[in-house]
Amino acid sequence: MDAVNALFPGCVISRKDDIAWPPRSPDLTVCDFFLWGHFKQSIREEVAAIPVNMLRGVMQQFVDRLEECVRFNGGHLADEQRLRVFDNKVLRKIFGNNEVTGEWRKLHNTELHALCSSLNIMRNIKSRRLRCRTYRVLVGGTEEKRPLARPRRRWEDNIKMDLREVGYDAIDAINWSGRKIRKHLRNDAFQTWTNHTLRGKGVIVYSDLPKANSWVSNRKGLSSSEWTNALKMSGNISAVRAIPGRTLSTTRCRHPDCSELETLGHVLGQCPKGELLINARHHRVRHALATSLKTLNWEIHEEVHCVSLDGSFRRADIIAINGRLKRALVLDPTILFERNLNQATEVDIEKKSIYEPCLPYLSQKYNVPLKQWSVIGLLFGSRGSITKFTWNYLKEIHIPFDHVMSILINIIKDYANLVFQVKLPVKQI
């Protein structure tokens, strides 16, 4: 203290020097009577405002990190962590813009995962690695020991870890071929897709007749824009409300005579604004079926007026008569937004209840015995899908699969007319 006093004479505040340390009361200290209490209250408000889902996501990430630490025997997770940080950074660039205000804000990880339900980036990388047949070759083709300076981990160990990461029993899956592994990964990805509330709606129908989905890989006469829009439509992620004239204040249909939610299913089959286009699409499908039956020597009548037993009037889409086969059909093709695998059966039951009371009238009109008549309701998906129920009946009457694919492709092409012409702004809001 002598040295300090020599350097700063008369300026040192201390209990043992000339200038005594002044008395201090908590009631006279700003930090004590205001600042710390204000901070505590602000912290309590911020903690109370944290969403429950965010807290659950944090705890889930904590559990995941614990599991990874166990898997790496307590080692560093630097590489995987960098990839996750980069993945979240890219997602924030994509989803950071607010759709209503146009402002950009930083999104939390839980919000990003809610917007983008894709696989974890490390899980995705490991899934792709397992699809490569090179791994299978390496598993069966190398028995050499690694040098002592390197970690004692074989290719087989890496694959087992990857299999556990994507949810397979490594003991059974290690003996699978590359094709079988890819098949299981593909089925798991499809199952995850179907479990989504919005994007997975009706997707299960695509699995009922996989060969009808060949347009995904070879386009089948679709232009680049039609093919891209068809892929978006199949996942129910078409930007229906991003078309000019979008209403920012509500999610309801912008057409003044309609108050339904403006979803893809509504646009493709229910909106009154597109009624004429929807009817035109139905007529094209009906005419294509009738043309196919004509080439098979069926007698065809379209849009036939008939009378039910209760005296009500009906109009049958297609009347097909084949004297050689002693069969007469009432075919009613219907185009609906896909919901589930039972939808085709429900449509068939509905059409039978409508047209079977008309069969006595048709039997008398065309002089065909009543026992030769049958009614079939044929469901076609508005997103270009077809069920096994519909295809089995078309195959029974010998309609070629190429003709059916042509009908599905035309339905997909009509998507642009229904979405981009139907939803043009009818009024500015």
Secondary structure, 3 states (H helix, E strand, C coil): CHHHHHHCCCCCECCCCCECCCCCCHHHCHHHHHHHHHHHHHHHHHHHCCCHHHHHHHHHHHHHHHHHHHHCCCCCCHHHHHHHHHHHHHHHHHHCECCCCCCECCCCHHHHHHHCCCCCHHHHHHHHHHHCHHHHHHHHHCCCCCCCCCCCCCHHHHHHHHHHHCCCCHHHHCCCCHHHHHHHHHHHHHHHHHCCCCCCCCHHHHHCCHHHHCHHHHCCCCCHHHHHHHHHHHCCCCCHHHCCCCCCCCCECCCCCCCCECCHHHHHHCCHHHHHHHHHHHHHHHHHHHHHHHHCCCEEEEEEEEECCCCCEEEEEEEEEECCCCEEEEEEEEEECCCCCCHHHHHHHHHHHHHHHHHHHHHHHHCCCHHHEEEEEEEEECCCCECHHHHHHHHHCCCCHHHHHHHHHHHHHHHHHHHHHCCCCCCCC
